[in-house]
Amino acid sequence: METSISPMVKRSVSKQEHSQVISNLYAGGKLFICAGANNFKPGNINNFAGEIVNYGTLQPSQSFSFSTGAKIDNFGRFVLNKSLNFNGAVTIINEWEGRFFLNVDFNLNQGSTLNNYGIVMSKGSGHNISTNNNSTINNYGVLRVQDGNFNPQGTFLNEGMAYAGK
């Protein structure tokens, strides 16, 4: 079973919920993951061009595909364990209390922005954080790449702490 969220439609997840596929989170559509949703694991998130506001735990169990205009505003835990695809320019904001865990290669697409005020952690052999030209990482919190590489090709502003290595 799949779920689509159209423009001007807002959906809130307030407890542990399904593992179905979320397809077509269209531009203008919003998905709110409330603080009590501590184990929200949709199967896939595909064609994502809307906005996700996360106060709980968002952990897609399969692939996650961003489309142009997508936005994630993370106040909770955002965990990526499977494939990640950028199909256009996106905005990711990891707020002060946000925790963003990358257990995959993360390559910020051209025109995309990652604003980190909390903690971004990439851990695992070969799990790298890279940026393309004309992409931006603004780090005001903690950015840590453990057992991988940090390869910034775009703009990297660091007013926090950034670590790469073992």
Contact map, one row per residue, 1 for C-alpha under 8 A:
1110000000000000000110000000000000000000000000000000000000000000000000000000000000000000000000000000000000000000000000000000000000000000000000000000000000000000000000
1111000000000000000111100000000000000000000000000000000000000000000000000000000000000000000000000000000000000000000000000000000000000000000000000000000000000000000000
1111100000000000000111110000000000000000000000000000000000000000000000000000000000000000000000000000000000000000000000000000000000000000000000000000000000000000000000
0111110000000000000001111100000000000000000000000000000000000000000000000000000000000000000000000000000000000000000000000000000000000000000000000000000000000000000000
0011111011100000000000111100111000000000000000000000000000000000000000000000000000000000000000000000000000000000000000000000000000000000000000000000000000000000000000
0001111110000000000000011111100000000000000000000000000000000000000000000000000000000000000000000000000000000000000000000000000000000000000000000000000000000000000000
0000111110000000000000000111110000000000000000000100000000000000000000000000000000000000000000000000000000000000000000000000000000000000000000000000000000000000000000
0000011111000000000000000001110000000000000000000000000000000000000000000000000000000000000000000000000000000000000000000000000000000000000000000000000000000000000000
0000111111100000000000000001110000000000000000000000000000000000000000000000000000000000000000000000000000000000000000000000000000000000000000000000000000000000000000
0000100111110000000000000000111100000000000000000000000000000000000000000000000000000000000000000000000000000000000000000000000000000000000000000000000000000000000000
0000100011111000000000000000011100000000000000000000000000000000000000000000000000000000000000000000000000000000000000000000000000000000000000000000000000000000000000
0000000001111100000000000000001111000000000000000000000000000000000000000000000000000000000000000000000000000000000000000000000000000000000000000000000000000000000000
0000000000111111100000000000001111001000000000000000000000000000000000000000000000000000000000000000000000000000000000000000000000000000000000000000000000000000000000
0000000000011111000000000000000011111000000000000000000000000000000000000000000000000000000000000000000000000000000000000000000000000000000000000000000000000000000000
0000000000001111100000000000000001011111000000000000000000000000000000000000000000000000000000000000000000000000000000000000000000000000000000000000000000000000000000
0000000000001111110000000000000000011111000000000000000000000000000000000000000000000000000000000000000000000000000000000000000000000000000000000000000000000000000000
0000000000001011111000000000000000001011100000000000000000000000000000000000000000000000000000000000000000000000000000000000000000000000000000000000000000000000000000
0000000000000001111100000000000000000001110000000000000000000000000000000000000000000000000000000000000000000000000000000000000000000000000000000000000000000000000000
0000000000000000111110000000000000000001111000000000000000001000000000000000000000000000000000000000000000000000000000000000000000000000000000000000000000000000000000
1110000000000000011111000000000000000000011100000000000000000000000000000000000000000000000000000000000000000000000000000000000000000000000000000000000000000000000000
1110000000000000001111100000000000000000011111000000000000000000000000000000000000000000000000000000000000000000000000000000000000000000000000000000000000000000000000
0111000000000000000111111000000000000000011111000000000000000000000000000000000000000000000000000000000000000000000000000000000000000000000000000000000000000000000000
0111100000000000000011111000000000000000000111110000000000000000000000000000000000000000000000000000000000000000000000000000000000000000000000000000000000000000000000
0011110000000000000001111100000000000000000001111000000000000000000000000000000000000000000000000000000000000000000000000000000000000000000000000000000000000000000000
0001110000000000000001111110110000000000000001111110000000000000000000000000000000000000000000000000000000000000000000000000000000000000000000000000000000000000000000
0001111000000000000000011111100000000000000000111100000000000000000000000000000000000000000000000000000000000000000000000000000000000000000000000000000000000000000000
0000011000000000000000001111100000000000000000011110000000000000000011000000000000000000000000000000000000000000000000000000000000000000000000000000000000000000000000
0000011110000000000000000111110000000000000000001110000000000000000000000000000000000000000000000000000000000000000000000000000000000000000000000000000000000000000000
0000111111000000000000001111111000000000000000000110000000000000000000000000000000000000000000000000000000000000000000000000000000000000000000000000000000000000000000
0000101111100000000000001001111100000000000000000111100000000000000000000000000000000000000000000000000000000000000000000000000000000000000000000000000000000000000000
0000100001111000000000000000111110000000000000000011100000000000000000000000000000000000000000000000000000000000000000000000000000000000000000000000000000000000000000
0000000001111000000000000000011111000000000000000001111000000000000000000000000000000000000000000000000000000000000000000000000000000000000000000000000000000000000000
0000000000011100000000000000001111101001000000000001111111000000000000000000000000000000000000000000000000000000000000000000000000000000000000000000000000000000000000
0000000000011110000000000000000111111000000000000000011100000000000000000000000000000000000000000000000000000000000000000000000000000000000000000000000000000000000000
0000000000000100000000000000000011111100000000000000011110000000000000000001000000000000000000000000000000000000000000000000000000000000000000000000000000000000000000
0000000000000111000000000000000001111100000000000000000100000000000000000000000000000000000000000000000000000000000000000000000000000000000000000000000000000000000000
0000000000001111100000000000000011111111000000000000001110000000000000000000000000000000000000000000000000000000000000000000000000000000000000000000000000000000000000
0000000000000011000000000000000000111111000000000000000111000000000000000000000000000000000000000000000000000000000000000000000000000000000000000000000000000000000000
0000000000000011100000000000000000001111100000000000000111100000000000000000000000000000000000000000000000000000000000000000000000000000000000000000000000000000000000
0000000000000011111000000000000010001111110000000000000111110000000000000000000000000000000000000000000000000000000000000000000000000000000000000000000000000000000000
0000000000000000111000000000000000000011111000000000000001111000000000000000000000000000000000000000000000000000000000000000000000000000000000000000000000000000000000
0000000000000000011111000000000000000001111110000000000000111100000000000000000000000000000000000000000000000000000000000000000000000000000000000000000000000000000000
0000000000000000001111000000000000000000111110000000000000011110000000000000000000000000000000000000000000000000000000000000000000000000000000000000000000000000000000
0000000000000000000111100000000000000000011111000000000000011111000000000000000000000000000000000000000000000000000000000000000000000000000000000000000000000000000000
0000000000000000000011100000000000000000011111110000000000010111100000000000000000000000000000000000000000000000000000000000000000000000000000000000000000000000000000
0000000000000000000011111000000000000000000111110000000000000011110000000000000000000000000000000000000000000000000000000000000000000000000000000000000000000000000000
0000000000000000000000111100000000000000000011111000000000000000111000000000000000000000000000000000000000000000000000000000000000000000000000000000000000000000000000
0000000000000000000000111110000000000000000011111100000000000000111001000000000000000000000000000000000000000000000000000000000000000000000000000000000000000000000000
0000000000000000000000011111000000000000000000111110000000000000011111100000000000000000000000000000000000000000000000000000000000000000000000000000000000000000000000
0000001000000000000000001111110000000000000000011111000000000000000011100000000000000000000000000000000000000000000000000000000000000000000000000000000000000000000000
0000000000000000000000001011111000000000000000001111100000000000000001111000000000000000000000000000000000000000000000000000000000000000000000000000000000000000000000
0000000000000000000000000000011110000000000000000111110000000000000000111100000000000000000000000000000000000000000000000000000000000000000000000000000000000000000000
0000000000000000000000000000011110000000000000000011111000000000000000011110000000000000000000000000000000000000000000000000000000000000000000000000000000000000000000
0000000000000000000000000000000111100000000000000001111111000000000000011111110000000000000000000000000000000000000000000000000000000000000000000000000000000000000000
0000000000000000000000000000000111101000000000000000111110000000000000000111100000000000000000000000000000000000000000000000000000000000000000000000000000000000000000
0000000000000000000000000000000011111111000000000000011111000000000000000011100000000000000000000000000000000000000000000000000000000000000000000000000000000000000000
0000000000000000000000000000000010101111000000000000011111100000000000000001111000000000000000000000000000000000000000000000000000000000000000000000000000000000000000
0000000000000000000000000000000010000111100000000000010111110000000000000000111000000000000000000000000000000000000000000000000000000000000000000000000000000000000000
0000000000000000000000000000000000000011110000000000000011111000000000000000011110000000000000000000000000000000000000000000000000000000000000000000000000000000000000
0000000000000000000000000000000000000001111110000000000001111111000000000000001111000000000000000000000000000000000000000000000000000000000000000000000000000000000000
0000000000000000001000000000000000000000111100000000000000111110000000000000000011000000000000000000000000000000000000000000000000000000000000000000000000000000000000
0000000000000000000000000000000000000000011110000000000000011111000000000000000011100000000000000000000000000000000000000000000000000000000000000000000000000000000000
0000000000000000000000000000000000000000001111000000000000011111100000000000000001111000000000000000000000000000000000000000000000000000000000000000000000000000000000
0000000000000000000000000000000000000000000111000000000000010111110000000000000001111000000000000000000000000000000000000000000000000000000000000000000000000000000000
0000000000000000000000000000000000000000000011110000000000000011111000000000000000011110000000000000000000000000000000000000000000000000000000000000000000000000000000
0000000000000000000000000000000000000000000001111000000000000001111101000000000000001111010000000000000000000000000000000000000000000000000000000000000000000000000000
0000000000000000000000000000000000000000000000111000000000000000111111000000000000000111110000000000000000000000000000000000000000000000000000000000000000000000000000
0000000000000000000000000000000000000000000000001000000000000000011111000000000000000011110000000000000000000000000000000000000000000000000000000000000000000000000000
0000000000000000000000000010000000000000000000001100000000000000001111100000000000000001111000000000000000000000000000000000000000000000000000000000000000000000000000
0000000000000000000000000010000000000000000000011110000000000000011111110000000000000000111000000000000000000000000000000000000000000000000000000000000000000000000000
0000000000000000000000000000000000000000000000001111000000000000000011111000000000000000011110000000000000000000000000000000000000000000000000000000000000000000000000
0000000000000000000000000000000000000000000000000011110000000000000001111100000000000000001110000000000000000000000000000000000000000000000000000000000000000000000000
0000000000000000000000000000000000000000000000000011110000000000000000111110000000000000000111100000000000000000000000000000000000000000000000000000000000000000000000
0000000000000000000000000000000000000000000000000001111000000000000000011111110000000000000111100111000000000000000000000000000000000000000000000000000000000000000000
0000000000000000000000000000000000000000000000000000111100000000000000001111100000000000000001111110000000000000000000000000000000000000000000000000000000000000000000
0000000000000000000000000000000000100000000000000000011110000000000000000111110000000000000000001110000000000000000000000000000000000000000000000000000000000000000000
0000000000000000000000000000000000000000000000000000011111000000000000000111111000000000000000000111100000000000000000000000000000000000000000000000000000000000000000
0000000000000000000000000000000000000000000000000000010011100000000000000101111100000000000000000111100000000000000000000000000000000000000000000000000000000000000000
0000000000000000000000000000000000000000000000000000000011110000000000000000111110000000000000000001111000000000000000000000000000000000000000000000000000000000000000
0000000000000000000000000000000000000000000000000000000000110000000000000000011111110000000000000000111100000000000000000000000000000000000000000000000000000000000000
0000000000000000000000000000000000000000000000000000000000111100000000000000001111100000000000000000011100000000000000000000000000000000000000000000000000000000000000
0000000000000000000000000000000000000000000000000000000000011111000000000000000111110000000000000000001100000000000000000000000000000000000000000000000000000000000000
0000000000000000000000000000000000000000000000000000000000000111000000000000000111111000000000000000000100000000000000000000000000000000000000000000000000000000000000
0000000000000000000000000000000000000000000000000000000000000011100000000000000101111100000000000000000111000000000000000000000000000000000000000000000000000000000000
0000000000000000000000000000000000000000000000000000000000000011110000000000000000111110000000000000000000000000000000000000000000000000000000000000000000000000000000
0000000000000000000000000000000000000000000000000000000000000000111000000000000000011111110000000000000000111000000000000000000000000000000000000000000000000000000000
0000000000000000000000000000000000000000000000000000000000000000111100000000000000001111100000000000000000001000000000000000000000000000000000000000000000000000000000
0000000000000000000000000000000000000000000000000000000000000000011110000000000000000111110000000000000000001111000000000000000000000000000000000000000000000000000000
0000000000000000000000000000000000000000000000000000000000000000001111000000000000000111111000000000000000001111100000000000000000000000000000000000000000000000000000
0000000000000000000000000000000000000000000000000000000000000000011111100000000000000101111100000000000000001011100000000000000000000000000000000000000000000000000000
0000000000000000000000000000000000000000000000000000000000000000000011110000000000000000111110000000000000000001111000000000000000000000000000000000000000000000000000
0000000000000000000000000000000000000000000000000000000000000000000000111100000000000000011111000000000000000000111000000000000000000000000000000000000000000000000000
0000000000000000000000000000000000000000000000000000000000000000000000111100000000000000001111100000000000000000011110000000000000000000000000000000000000000000000000
0000000000000000000000000000000000000000000000000000000000000000000000001110000000000000000111111111000000000000011111110000000000000000000000000000000000000000000000
0000000000000000000000000000000000000000000000000000000000000000000000001110000000000000000011111100000000000000000111000000000000000000000000000000000000000000000000
0000000000000000000000000000000000000000000000000000000000000000000000000010000000000000000001111100000000000000000111100000000000000000000010000000000000000000000000
0000000000000000000000000000000000000000000000000000000000000000000000000011000000000000000001111110000000000000000011000000000000000000000000000000000000000000000000
0000000000000000000000000000000000000000000000000000000000000000000000000111110000000000000001111111000000000000000011100000000000000000000000000000000000000000000000
0000000000000000000000000000000000000000000000000000000000000000000000000111110000000000000001001111100000000000000001111000000000000000000000000000000000000000000000
0000000000000000000000000000000000000000000000000000000000000000000000000100111000000000000001000111110000000000000000111000000000000000000000000000000000000000000000
0000000000000000000000000000000000000000000000000000000000000000000000000000111100000000000000000011111000000000000000011110000000000000000000000000000000000000000000
0000000000000000000000000000000000000000000000000000000000000000000000000000001110000000000000000001111111000000000000011110001000000000000000000000000000000000000000
0000000000000000000000000000000000000000000000000000000000000000000000000000001111000000000000000000111110000000000000000111001000000000000000000000000000000000000000
0000000000000000000000000000000000000000000000000000000000000000000000000000000111110000000000000000011111000000000000000100001100000000000000000000000000000000000000
0000000000000000000000000000000000000000000000000000000000000000000000000000000000010000000000000000011111100000000000000000011110000000000000000000000000000000000000
0000000000000000000000000000000000000000000000000000000000000000000000000000000000010000000000000000010111110000000000000000001111000000000000000000000000000000000000
0000000000000000000000000000000000000000000000000000000000000000000000000000000000000100000000000000000011111000000000000000000111110000000000000000000000000000000000
0000000000000000000000000000000000000000000000000000000000000000000000000000000000000100000000000000000001111101110000000000000011110010000000000000000000000000000000
0000000000000000000000000000000000000000000000000000000000000000000000000000000000000111110000000000000000111111000000000000000000110010000000000000000000000000000000
0000000000000000000000000000000000000000000000000000000000000000000000000000000000000001100000000000000000011111000000000000000000111110000000000000000000000000000000
0000000000000000000000000000000000000000000000000000000000000000000000000000000000000001110000000000000000001111100000000000000000001111000000000000000000000000000000
0000000000000000000000000000000000000000000000000000000000000000000000000000000000000001111000000000000000011111110000000000000000000111000000000000000000000000000000
0000000000000000000000000000000000000000000000000000000000000000000000000000000000000000111100000000000000010011111000000000000000000011110000000000000000000000000000
0000000000000000000000000000000000000000000000000000000000000000000000000000000000000000001111000000000000010001111100000000000000000001110000000000000000000000000000
0000000000000000000000000000000000000000000000000000000000000000000000000000000000000000001111000000000000000000111110000000000000000000111100000000000000000000000000
0000000000000000000000000000000000000000000000000000000000000000000000000000000000000000000011110000000000000000011111110000000000000000111111100000000000000000000000
0000000000000000000000000000000000000000000000000000000000000000000000000000000000000000000011111100000000000000001111100000000000000000001111000000000000000000000000
0000000000000000000000000000000000000000000000000000000000000000000000000000000000000000000001111110000000000000000111110000000000000000000111000000000000000000000000
0000000000000000000000000000000000000000000000000000000000000000000000000000000000000000000001010111000000000000000111111000000000000000000011110000000000000000000000
0000000000000000000000000000000000000000000000000000000000000000000000000000000000000000000001000011110000000000000101111100000000000000000001110000000000000000000000
0000000000000000000000000000000000000000000000000000000000000000000000000000000000000000000000000011110000000000000000111110000000000000000000111100000000000000000000
0000000000000000000000000000000000000000000000000000000000000000000000000000000000000000000000000000111100000000000000011111001110000000000000011101000000000000000000
0000000000000000000000000000000000000000000000000000000000000000000000000000000000000000000000000000111000000000000000001111101000000000000000001111000000000000000000
0000000000000000000000000000000000000000000000000000000000000000000000000000000000000000000000000000001000000000000000000111111000000000000000000111000000000000000000
0000000000000000000000000000000000000000000000000000000000000000000000000000000000000000000000000000000000000000000000000011111000000000000000000111000000000000000000
0000000000000000000000000000000000000000000000000000000000000000000000000000000000000000000000000000000010000000000000000001111100000000000000000011100000000000000000
0000000000000000000000000000000000000000000000000000000000000000000000000000000000000000000000000000011111000000000000000111111110000000000000001011100000000000000000
0000000000000000000000000000000000000000000000000000000000000000000000000000000000000000000000000000000111100000000000000100011111000000000000001001111000000000000000
0000000000000000000000000000000000000000000000000000000000000000000000000000000000000000000000000000000011110000000000000100001111100000000000001001111100000000000000
0000000000000000000000000000000000000000000000000000000000000000000000000000000000000000000000000000000001110000000000000000000111110000000000000000111110000000000000
0000000000000000000000000000000000000000000000000000000000000000000000000000000000000000000000000000000000111100000000000000000011111011000000000000001111000000000000
0000000000000000000000000000000000000000000000000000000000000000000000000000000000000000000000000000000000111100000000000000000001111110000000000000000111000000000000
0000000000000000000000000000000000000000000000000000000000000000000000000000000000000000000000000000000000000110000000000000000000111110000000000000000011100000000000
0000000000000000000000000000000000000000000000000000000000000000000000000000000000000000000000000000000000000111000000000000000000011111000000000000000001100000000000
0000000000000000000000000000000000000000000000000000000000000000000000000000000000000000000000000000000000011111100000000000000000111111100000000000000011100000000000
0000000000000000000000000000000000000000000000000000000000000000000000000000000000000000000000000000000000000011110000000000000000100111110000000000000001111000000000
0000000000000000000000000000000000000000000000000000000000000000000000000000000000000000000000000000000000000000111100000000000000000011111000000000000001111000000000
0000000000000000000000000000000000000000000000000000000000000000000000000000000000000000000000000000000000000000111100000000000000000001111100000000000000011110000000
0000000000000000000000000000000000000000000000000000000000000000000000000000000000000000000000000000000000000000001110000000000000000000111111100000000000011111110000
0000000000000000000000000000000000000000000000000000000000000000000000000000000000000000000000000000000000000000001111000000000000000000011111000000000000000111100000
0000000000000000000000000000000000000000000000000000000000000000000000000000000000000000000000010000000000000000000111100000000000000000001111100000000000000011100000
0000000000000000000000000000000000000000000000000000000000000000000000000000000000000000000000000000000000000000000111110000000000000000001111110000000000000001110000
0000000000000000000000000000000000000000000000000000000000000000000000000000000000000000000000000000000000000000000100111000000000000000001011111000000000000001111000
0000000000000000000000000000000000000000000000000000000000000000000000000000000000000000000000000000000000000000000000111100000000000000000001111100000000000000011100
0000000000000000000000000000000000000000000000000000000000000000000000000000000000000000000000000000000000000000000000001110001110000000000000111111110000000000001110
0000000000000000000000000000000000000000000000000000000000000000000000000000000000000000000000000000000000000000000000001111100000000000000000011111100000000000001111
0000000000000000000000000000000000000000000000000000000000000000000000000000000000000000000000000000000000000000000000000011111000000000000000001111100000000000000111
0000000000000000000000000000000000000000000000000000000000000000000000000000000000000000000000000000000000000000000000000111111110000000000000001111110000000000000111
0000000000000000000000000000000000000000000000000000000000000000000000000000000000000000000000000000000000000000000000000000011111000000000000001111111000000000000110
0000000000000000000000000000000000000000000000000000000000000000000000000000000000000000000000000000000000000000000000000000000111000000000000001001111100000000000100
0000000000000000000000000000000000000000000000000000000000000000000000000000000000000000000000000000000000000000000000000000000111100000000000000000111110000000000000
0000000000000000000000000000000000000000000000000000000000000000000000000000000000000000000000000000000000000000000000000000000011110000000000000000011111110000000000
0000000000000000000000000000000000000000000000000000000000000000000000000000000000000000000000000000000000000000000000000000000001111010000000000000001111100000000000
0000000000000000000000000000000000000000000000000000000000000000000000000000000000000000000000000000000000000000000000000000000000111111100000000000000111110000000000
0000000000000000000000000000000000000000000000000000000000000000000000000000000000000000000000000000000000000000000000000000000000001111100000000000000111111000000000
0000000000000000000000000000000000000000000000000000000000000000000000000000000000000000000000000000000000000000000000000000000000000001111000000000000101111100000000
0000000000000000000000000000000000000000000000000000000000000000000000000000000000000000000000000000000000000000000000000000000000000001111000000000000000111110000000
0000000000000000000000000000000000000000000000000000000000000000000000000000000000000000000000000000000000000000000000000000000000000000011100000000000000011111110000
0000000000000000000000000000000000000000000000000000000000000000000000000000000000000000000000000000000000000000000000000000000000000000011110000000000000001111100000
0000000000000000000000000000000000000000000000000000000000000000000000000000000000000000000000000000000000000000000000000000000000000000001111100000000000000111110000
0000000000000000000000000000000000000000000000000000000000000000000000000000000000000000000000000000000000000000000000000000000000000000001111100000000000000111111000
0000000000000000000000000000000000000000000000000000000000000000000000000000000000000000000000000000000000000000000000000000000000000000001001110000000000000101111100
0000000000000000000000000000000000000000000000000000000000000000000000000000000000000000000000000000000000000000000000000000000000000000000000111100000000000000111110
0000000000000000000000000000000000000000000000000000000000000000000000000000000000000000000000000000000000000000000000000000000000000000000000011111110000000000011111
0000000000000000000000000000000000000000000000000000000000000000000000000000000000000000000000000000000000000000000000000000000000000000000000001111100000000000001111
0000000000000000000000000000000000000000000000000000000000000000000000000000000000000000000000000000000000000000000000000000000000000000000000000111000000000000000111
